């Protein structure tokens, strides 16, 4: 057997693994979950809508979110060389401009899939991609300001997929209550994004990236994140009570109480416990999203 073939196989496998790592599958969950909540909140049966479900979930997760991660890693390669030198680009596993080319290719593929899902999804995807590039790429580079950057990510991770899914299922503008809940959970996601910034405080401070932990200090940023995550849920609970959905309001209230207990531990050492909170408090947060979507499915 040709020895050159044997030598290229590991290289190809390594490249594929590095490309998948660049797209950060762990980050896909949030927009995919929000898209699912949007489908539930529409109240429309999945019969004859299976393409809308599966293609839409792939669009929100591996495609658009994957694009944002590839774009972010390309423009953050100097920061990652300090914070995470083993990432695919700074480590050299994706050489040259490979990371940039993947981000461009994935943007085009996202638009192609979105086009098959209708005009609402196509336009929402354009918005999502614009924000994804604006977040990381100059001249805007929204991420250098924690206020703007986290707002953009919260909107695109939670509100936009939720709105898009409901609009795609209904083939029209979603009801007001759907839009309101999507926006409220987007606001709360701003706090979740702040917690994600704790892992890169040293590199951000060194390179002048104004994440909220850098701007406000770690203790203040953590307190703010907790307030920003909790207050929208209080509003959701009040709205569900007003809409005569008291059982679901009680479920979300119970979830919020558990989140507050988790927040107490988080605030003892935000940098240490932020990853732990992402697995506990944030899980409770997204379960509340689903509960509110179920509460309003099919209208009020």
Buried (B, 14 or more C-beta within 10 A) or exposed (E): EEEEEEEEEEEEEEBEEBBEBBBBEEBBBBBBBBBBBBBBBBBBEEEEBEEBBEBBBBBBBBBBBBBBBBBBBBBBBEBBBBBBEEBBBBBEBBEEEBBBEBBBEBBEBBBEBBEEBBEBBBEBBBBBBBBBBBBBBEEBBBBBBBBBBBBBBBBBBBBBBBBBBBBBBBEEEBBEBBBBBBBBBBBBBBBBBBBBBBBBBEBBBEBEBBBBBBBBEBEEBBBBBBEBBBBBBEBBBEBBBEBEBBEBBBBBBEBBEBBBEBBEBBBEBBEEBBEEBBEBBBBBBBBBBBBBBBBBBEEE
